[in-house]
Amino acid sequence: MTSEIVRPLNLPTAGEVRERRPGRGASRRPLTLPHLPALRGPQVTCTLTTIDVHGRLAAPALLQLLGWGPGTSLQVADRGGLLLLTVSDLGTQTVTVRWHVGLPAHVRHWHGLYAGTRLLLVADLDAARLVVHPPATLDAMITRLHHEVLGGDPA
């Protein structure tokens, strides 16, 4: 059996790597970035949440931002595929002590919302409402935007 000696691998130091970089110190062209729309500001805040097994949403930060504490009575309305939660004396839902809000079963079933479904929640402070964006609505919005920006068939 013959033994071969393996030569050690000499790796360059960080300083040597920096010195060898081509174009170091040369002027670089700035990146061109697309124009992004301005955010509306603090009047609109959003988060993602998941429906639990009891049909509840956890959104303490948004509920507190809206000034809706435990015991606040909320009405749930469907508007074009969005769910709007607003304060109402006639509301059927109540903010719980753990800052949860339940969605009625018939609303969840109509929109295909089940335990584990992820939702986009948007607190619209100017309108004093919480807007729930179900996945189907998000899909439609994204598809329209992609068609508008990228072109092609929206379907």
N, C-alpha and C positions, 0 to 999 in steps of 0.2 A: 504494500500500500504506500503510495507516495503522498506526501503532504505538500500542498501548495500554500504559499504565503499570500494572504489577501492584503493588498496594499490599502492603507487607510484612505478614506475619501476626505479630501480637504475642501471644506465648504468656505466660500468667501464670507468675509464679515459684512455686517450691514453697511459699513462705510464704503467698502469696496463695491458693493452692489450699487449704492447711490452714485459713485463716481463713474460707473460703467453705463448708466442709463443714457440712451441716445436722446439728444434734444434737450438735455438738462440745461436750464437757463435760457433756452430759446423761447421766443414769444409764442404763446399758444393762442389759437383762435378761440374766442369765448363760445360756449355752447349756445345754440339758439333754442330757446324755450318757447313753447306755444303760449299764447295769451290765455290765461285762466280767468273765468268770471270771478268777480269779487264776491266774497261771502257777505251775507246779509247782516252779519254782526251777531251780537249776543242775543238778539230777539229770537233766534232759532237755535236750539241745541238738540242734538240727537244722540241715540245710543242703540245698541243691539241688545235684544233680550230673547229669552226662550220661554215658551209657554210650559208651565209645569203640569203635573198629572191632574191637577184640580182646575185647570183652565185659567190660571192666574199669571199675570205679568209682574215681574219685579222691576221697578224703575224708581227707586228712592230719590236719586239725584234730580230727575226730571220732575217728579211730583213735588219735591221740596222747592224747586225752582219756580214752579207754577203757584206755589203757596197752598197746595192741597195736602192737608195733614190727615192723619187717621180720623175716620168718621166722616170725611167729605163725601157727599152724595154726588155720584156721576151718572150722566146719561150717555149711552152708547148709540151712535147713529152711523149708518152706512151711507157714504157719499161717493159714488163713482168707484167703488172697490176699496176705498179708504175707510178706516174706522175712526170716527171722531169722538173723543171723550171730552165732555164739558161738564162744568159744575151745574147741577140742577136739583131743585127741591123735589122734583118728580123722578130723579134718577133711581135706577134699579141696582146700581153697583156702588160699593163703598170702598174707600181707601182703608186697608186694614192697618192694624198696629205695626205690622212688619213691612209696611209700605208696598203692599201688593194691590193689584186691581184685577178683579176677575172679569172675564169676558163671558157673556151668556152662552149657554150651550148651542142654542139655535144659530147664533152669530158665528161661533167657531165652526160648526158643521157646514154652514152655508159657504164659508170661505176656505174650507178644507184645512182648518187649523187644528192640530193635534199636539199632544205632549211632545216636546222636543222641537217643535217648529220655531225657527228663528224669525224674529220680526224686527223691522226698523221702527223705532219710536222717535217722533219728532215733537218737541215741546215748542209750540208757537206762542210765545209770550204776548205778542201784540193781540192775538185773537183769544188768548186765555184758553187754549185747547191743547190736548195731546192727540197727535195724529199717528195712528197705527198703520203701517204699510205692510200688508200681507205679501208673501212671496210672489203671488200671481201679479200683483200690482207692480212690485219691483221689477219683475221680468218684463212687463209691458213698457215701463218707463225706460229701462235700460235698452230694450230693443229699439224703441223710438229714437233715443239719443244716438245709439250706434248708427242707425240708418241716416239720421240727420248729419252726423259728423263724418262717418266713414263711407256713406253711400251704399248703394246696393239694395237688395230686396229686404224689407223689414221683417219678413217672416222667417 
